[in-house]
Amino acid sequence: MKLRKRISDWLESHWVTPAYAGWLIAGLAIFFFMAATNTMAGWLYVISGVSFALLVVAAVSPPRSLKGIEVTRQPIAPVSVGDRLVVKLAIANQTSQPKALLQIQDLVSAGLGKPFTEVLETIPTQGVYRWTYAQVVEQRGIFRWRTVQLRTAASLGLFWCRRTWEVPATAIVYPTVLPLTHCPLIDAAGRELSAQVQSSSQRSQMATAGLTRTLRPYRWGDPTRLVHWRSSARFGDLRVRELEVLTKGQKVIICLDSATSWPSDEFEQAVIAAASLYFYAQRHNQNVQLWTAGTGSVQGHQMVLETLAQVSSGETPLAGNSPQQPLVWLSQNLTSLSYLPAGSRWLLWPGQQSDSQDLLNRSEPGIVIQSDQPLQLQLQSPIS
């Protein structure tokens, strides 16, 4: 059965394959030809000859019907999980003859479901048929596929012919971003980092050596302690030092522990949490970055969403170790909490390894996520 299916598919995609009616007429033509040979009856030869001629015409027509067709695709707009992914195709008839009774099939990626099919009754001469279909997507990811197939049995319906067009497509499905009204985990980290930056800035303003970034002409109001007298004497006017502002620890870094293996449901929750925390921090004007084991640190609306769309559990760590500065760590590995830099926060999906007492005794605060509880409420809960 499988061998016959493969042979039929190969014939249909490279030449033609008979439909049920085609097999029936071919059988009758052979029957009448054999009867004519035995009886030498002329009318039987005529019937068999007409039947064979009909089969030849029916076999030649479908490949000709698929010539002179061009298929193009519009770029697919990114969507989030739960939204409708809209795909638009244009099938153009570039010949002087109308095209009728075509079946078009878009062979989408397996993550988007089964291939989509549409039947075209006719495409007029030099005309264009625009096909738009939509699908609600339930899985994040970056989905790519390349082929669109057109199939026809025109004009007699005795033989099927299928041809393939290379029309590359990329559909990006972003993870869900929860609308957090508040998030103590990010708020606390932001306050601490702001305090560090303010303290560093004050130290820089009071410093007089070792932090010079450049020299510039004196402006009214500049403190005289920042005047660089040696350069001022050389240039003949006052030169003032611009000091380097210490910004270490200024960024909020959200780190997703994607190098370890996660249960699929918990990892999807972690991806949603990472996206929600990132955009919450961004809405509150914090300098925030996302880090994953496969891509390293990324920043910016589109880059972060695309990174989270394609991140996977247990991916090869190409970015090295996580940043050695305060961060927000998302993991299901309880042991990893022992190696976090001072001042970090964490979200933990403990699974079967949860130990409340050990978690509460840790110096760095965080939240233990319960997979059976609403994630949005837990992200807005106070940290332990």
N, C-alpha and C positions, 0 to 999 in steps of 0.2 A: 504493500500500500504506500509506504513512504517512498520507495523507488519510483513508483508510478507518479506520485505527486511531484517529485523532483524533476522527472522527465517532462511532465506537463508544464511545470513552471518554466523550465528552460526553453521549451518550444514557444510558449506564450511570450516570453521576454525577448527571444531572438528571432522568431519567425511568427507562426500562428499555431494555435492548438484548437482542434475541433470542439465545438459545442455539442450538446446532446443531439440537436437537430442535424448537425454536420455528420456525426457518426451514423445517424439513422439513414440519411440520404446516401452516404458513402456505401453503407451496407446494401441498400436497395440497388444502387448502381452496379455493384459487383454481382449481386444476385441476377439482375436482368442481363448483364453481359454473359454470365455463365449459362443462363437459360438460352440466350440467343446462340451461343456457341453450340449448344446441344441440339437445338431445334432448327437452326439456320433461318429463323424468322426475322425478317428485316425490321419489323416494327419494334422488336425487342432491342435490336441494335440502336435504333433511333432513341428509345427511352434511355438506355444506358449511356449513349453518347451525350444526350442533353443533360443527364444527371452529372456526368463528369465535367462538362463545360460549366454547369452551374457551380460545382464545387471549386473549379479553378477561379472563376470570377469572385466567388465569396472569399477565397483565400487571399486574393490579391488586394481586395478593397480595404480591409482594416489597416494594413501597414501604410497604405497611401493616405488614409484618413488622418493618420497621426503625424504626417509630414507637414512642415511649414507652421508648426505651433511653437510659440515661445512662452515660457512660464517665468514670471518674475515674482519677487516677494518684497513686501515693505518691511522695514525694520520693526522688530517687536518691542513694544514699550515694556520696561520692567514693571512687575507687580509684586505685591506681597501675598503671603499665604492667605488663602480664603478669598482672594479677588479673582476676577475674570480675566484670563489671558486671551487677548484678542490677536488673531492671526489673519493677515490679509494677503491674498494671492491674486495675480492677474494672469489670465490665460488669453494670449493674443493669437488670432488667426491671421497669418501673414500671406495667405494664398488668395487666389481669385475665386475659390470655391468655398461655400459654407461648410462648416464642420458640424456634424449632427451626432447625437447619441454617444456622448463621451462620459466616461466615469473617471473622476479625478480622486486621487487618494494621497493625502499628506502623511508620510511615514514619520510621525513625531517620535521623540524620545520616549523610551519605556516609562520613565517617571511621570509622564503626562497622560498616560492611559493608552487606549487603543488608537490606531490610525483613524483619521477623520476622512470621510468619504462624501462626495457630492456628485450628483448626476446632472450633466449639462445637456439640455435638449438640443440646442443649436447655438453656434457662434457664427454670426454673419460674416460675409467677406470683409476682410480687413477690420474686423471688429475685435472687441476685447470683452471678455467676461470677467467680472470682478467677484471673487469669492471671499467672504468674510465669515469666520466662525470663531466662537468663543468657548472657553473651557474654564471651569472653576478649578483652581489648583490647590491641592492640599499638602503639597510637599515643597519645601524650599530647595534651592539648588540652581545650578547653571546647566541648562539642558541644550544640547546641540544635536541637530540632525541635518541631513543634506539632501534627501531625495523626495521628489514628487513623482508619482506614477499616473499615467493616463492609460486608460483601457477602453477598448471599443470592440464591437462585433458588427459595426456598420459595413455594408448597408443591408445585408441579407440575414445577419444574425447566425450564420453557420460556423464562423470561426472567431475566436477571441485573439486579440493582439494587445500586448502591453509594452509600453516603452517608459524609460526612466529619464527624468531631467534632474540635473544637479542644481539645486536651489538651496544653498546653505542657510541655516537659521540658528539663531541663538536666543533663547528665552531665559531671562534672569528672574528668579522668584526669590524675593527677599524674605527674611524671617519676620515674624510678627513683632511689632514694637508696642509695648504696653504703655498706655498713657498714665505715667506715674504723676500723682499730684505732689508727692513728697517722697524723699528717700533718705532716711537718716544715715545710711551707709555712705552715700556720696556727699551728703551735706557735711558730715563730720570730717571726712577726708579733705573737702574743700576748705573748711575753716582752718584746719591744721596747716595746710599748704600755704594759705594766705598769710597766716602768722609767720611761717618760715620766710616767705618772700619779703614781707614787711620788715622783719628783723634783719634779713640780708641787705635790704636796701638801706636801712639806717646805718648798718655797719659800713656800707660802701661810702655813704655820704660823710661819715666821720673819718674815714681812712685818708691818709696822706701819702701812702707809698705802696707800691707793689700791685696796684689794681688799675693802672693807667691803660686806657684803650686807645686814645688818640689825643692830639693837641688841637685846639681851635682858638681863634681870636677871643679876647676878653669881651664879655657882654655885661652891661650894667646890671648889677645885682649878684654877680658871681662872687663867691667867697674868696677872699684874698689868700686863704690857706691852700687853694687849688692852683694858684699861679705858679707856673714853672719858670723860675727866674733865669735859669741858664738859657733856655730857649728864647725867653723874652729879650735877653740881652743880645742874643745872636741875630734875631729878626728885627729888633728895633721897636717892637710893640709888645704889649702884654699877651702872653699865651697861657691858656688855661687847660688843665688836664680834664678830659672826660673819663670818668671812672667806669669800669665794667661792673654792671649790676649782677650780683649773684642770683642765679635762677635755679640752682640745683633743687630738685624736689618740687618744682613749680607745676609740673604736669600731673594730672590724674591719669594713671595708666590702668586700664581694665585688661586683665590677662585671663585668657581662656586656656585651660590646661588641655589642649587638644592632642597632645602627644600620647596620652594614656588612653586605654580602652574604657569606654563608657557603655552602660546600657543605653540603647537607642532612645528611649523615652526621656531619660534624664539628660542626655546630651542635647536633645532638642530643647528642653527647658533651659539648659545652660546657655544655648545660643540666643534664645529669646531674652533671657536675663541680661546677657552681654549687650545686645542691641538696645534694650530698654535703659540700662544704666548709662550707656554712652550718650544717647540722645537726651536723657534727663540732664546729664552734666553739661552737655552742649547748650541746652536751653537756658541753663543758669550761668552761661558765660564763663564756664571753666575750660581751661586748656586741657582737653582730654584726648587720649590716644587709646587705640585698641591693639593688643598684642596676641598673636596666636603662634603656635609652634611652627606652622608651615609658612607663614608670611612675615613674621616679625611685627614691628610696630607700623601701624597705618593710621592715617588721620584724614578726615574729610567725609562728608555725607556719603558720596557714591562709593568711595574706596572701602569704607567700613561695611556698608551693606553688601557689596560684592564679595568681600572677604568672608563675611558671615554666611552668605548664600552658599559658598562652596566649601566651607570648612567641614572636616569630617573627623570623627573620633579615631584615635590611634594613627593619625597621619605622621608621616616622616618629619622629624624635627629638623627643618632646614635653617631656622633662624637662630640657633644656639640657645643658650640659657635665657631665662626670663630676666628682665631688667633688675639690676641690683639697687633699687630705690623703692620707696613706699608705693604700693600698688594695691589694686583690688583683685584678689585671686579667686577665680571660679574653678572649682575642682571637685572630683569625687574621691580623691586620694587623701585620706586622713593624715598620712605621714607627711605629705607635702607642706602642711601647715607649720611644721616645725622649722622649716627652712626659709620662711618668709622674711624679707627685710623689716627692720623695725619701723613701726608706724603704718604697717599694711593693714588692710581689711580683707575679709574673705567671705565667700559663699560656698557652702559645702553640701553636696548631695551624698549623704553617707551610705545609702543603700543598706546592706547587711552589716556594715562595719561601724555603725554609729555607737558612740560612747559619750553620753551627755556630760558625764563628770569630767572626762578628759578635755572635752571642748571648752567647758566653762572655766577650766583651770588655765587655759592658754592666755598668754599676756596680750596677744593681738585679738581685738574683738571681731566678731563676725556673726553670720546668721546660718543656722542649719536649716536647709530647705527640705520640707516634707513633700514628696512627690504627689501625695494624694490631697494636698491643700492648694487653694488658688495661689498661683505664683505672684500675681500682682499684689495681693494683700501681704504676702511674706516680704516682698521687696520694700514695702512701705512700713514694715514693722521696725521697732527699735532694735538696735544691735545689742548683742550680749556682751 
